[in-house]
Amino acid sequence: MHEFKVLEIKKSIFASNEEQADQLRIKLKENHQFLLNLMSSPGSGKTTTLKRTIAALQDDFTIGVMEADIDSDVDAQTISKTGAKVIQLHTGGMCHLDAEMTAQGLEGLEGDDLDLIILENVGNLVCPAEFDTGSVKNAMILSVPEGDDKPLKYPLMFTICDVLLINKIDVLPYFDFDLALCMERAKALNPKIKVFPISSKTGEGMDEWVAWLRNETNTWNA
Amino acid sequence: MHELGVVMEVIKVVEQTMRENNLTQVDTIVLQIGELSSMIPHYVKDCYPACVDGTSLEKTKLEIEVLSANAMCKQCNKVYPVVINKGVCPHCSSDAKELLGGREFFIKEIVAC
């Protein structure tokens, strides 16, 4: 008969993810690499926005993309045509990425030469907000057809993001989407959030967003 | 199902603790989960057997303690439980608050030899 004893661990599992995320940021800083975590719901236009963003910045930076999906490589194939280095991460049913998976993805990308790495997180406004990936900045896309009430429904996502891209503004006339109200709701949750209304289809508003990303990347990598 | 990845991390931490302390058998893992932690105890229990399958923790039991979420009202400085009051102070009806706890996800202890 073995004698069982109680061993106090008191270890926070979230804290261990936050530690790994901090370590990843330190490594990125040393390597002069900027990592952007891009989040949104499915169908908000992440991949199209990414394509335009890459096209606008590929003369400034060597760009890599990590495409996180539960399964499939549809997005990775689309992005690989832009000339950016791309890796597909399969989460195998998981609804978010954590810092360790992000670090593994970066290793798999074999991109020591990359200046700007964009992580296209799993399409989901809930779970990815809970887990620090180790990114330098967080951005999210909300598209017009989703509705201006989303900051009320997914407050944490709007709270943790540095940037909110409101996409598909070209269809604003056809939807009851109050742009000013949506921005007001997002700012009430997160006064520091930068909001860029864009259309990744027509390119409207993309310049401001691209300028922000260029500036943040240069500042971090300096 | 985002509990899965988190429970896998729990298994990793426990296995590491076993190695560090030369333990051979774990009888019970005790977790503490905050009411607002985004982890649902029921789902944690559901995915646990799959996570320990084929590991040295296959026969280990799982216990979960739920930690209640309390907040301090920024208006009247009183402390109240958030969930049953739906985030509104029962004393002064303000919803301005500072969360004092409830988002935790801890491995509290393990019973092992």
Interface residues (C-beta under 8 A of the other chain):
Chain A: H2 E3 F4 K5 V6 L7 E8 I9 K10 K11 S12 I13 F14 S16 N17 G93 M94 C95 H96 D98 M101 V126 C127 E130
Chain B: M1 H2 L4 G5 V6 E9 V10 V13 V14 T17 N21 L23 T24 Q25 D27 S37 S38 R103 E104 F105 F106 I107 K108 E109 I110 V111 A112 C113
